């Protein structure tokens, strides 16, 4: 089975990077090939492909489309230029990577990774273009902070699930220690590692739409438009009622933000409705290849799960006597590599590791953090985040592995080291 898995991933990379076959078609080919080679029935393969596509797009499609539309309004109105100019003025070109790392950490605390990515990436790419800075060098620190909050900190889905399902774990304690571990992980994987990527080839999407006939919106208005989804999504943490719960749901929050963008960046600025409709259609066209890639990655992930690779991981893990924190990290890491989903890896590992937790005195808060760290390791071609980065930043598969994948792995390893160090003090 492991040989088949390695062959499948190798074939996938070759098809995409060497033969330049569209990722969606490459994923379908490898999914069918691996399913047949493993001995799955044709019905099981087809059902897995359909289920994988549906579950993946069902959770992310609306967010991608609404985020892309908001990004187009921000670009066409020059709102991104307004914010980029202010950031450059305040921080200066040399401190911009560090600034984006901090901004990403703060903004992504209440947001899902994909939402924060789609909101902040246009700012990174616009700033990089205006300052003639390599976008990967500027973006990796931001993406490191986004990844860390997703893997380590509740109320993000996997960390929240871990805290609520590991007996003895507490949200406040896990969050506090998670922030402590996040700081060195963020600095090493984002800021310091990012410095090595100044010359990596990249042809990113262009979010700069400077128009001589259109005045830039104010910095305050531009900032409010970008932060509105953050506020709407996070307000549910402070106020509890049905209406707040409704508007804080990410899809609804982004929809409201799009409506606000249409009014303040469109109608209030004299833009015709027909022109704004064209902006939205153009934004959909731009992300269509990305959506297809996500669908293919979802199919690939589901076929792998149908092959019961997770069961093989469990057998290997439970037959070796090692530190429970390291064991949980390894299980989560293997599941992350196989499934491509940090959330699936984290949630699945929680169920696997429960018997170990019951038989040892391991700290459940540190256990949650070690699982979160392992769930971030070695993001590759079956991870939607991998393709988000590749398409938006315009880098090859090889250079995505060289930058994004290494960044994710560094933060996962540093996270594990932080957990093992804390084990000696708490």
Secondary structure, 3 states (H helix, E strand, C coil): CHHHHHHHHHHHHHHHHCCCCCHHHHHHHHHHHHHHHHCCCHHHHHHHHHHHHHHHHHHHHHHHHHHHHHHHHHHHCCHHHHHHHHHHHHHCHHHHHHHHHHHHHHHHCCCCHHHHHHHHHHHHHHHHHHHCCCHHHHHHHHHHHHHHHHHHCCCCHHHHHHHHHCCCCCHHHHHHHHHHHHHHHHHHHHHHHHHHHCCCCCCCCCCCCCCCCCCCCCHHHHHHHHHHHHHHHHHHHCCCCHHHHHHCCHHHHHHHHHHHHHHHCCHHHCCCHHHHHHHHHHHHHHHHHHHHHHHHHHHHHHHHHHCCHHHHHHHHHHCCCCCHHHHHHHHHHHHHHHHCCHHHHHHHHHHHHHHHHHHCCCCHHHHHHHHHHHCCCCCCCCCHHHHHHHHHHCCCHHHHHHHHHHHHHHHHHHHHHHHHHHCCCC
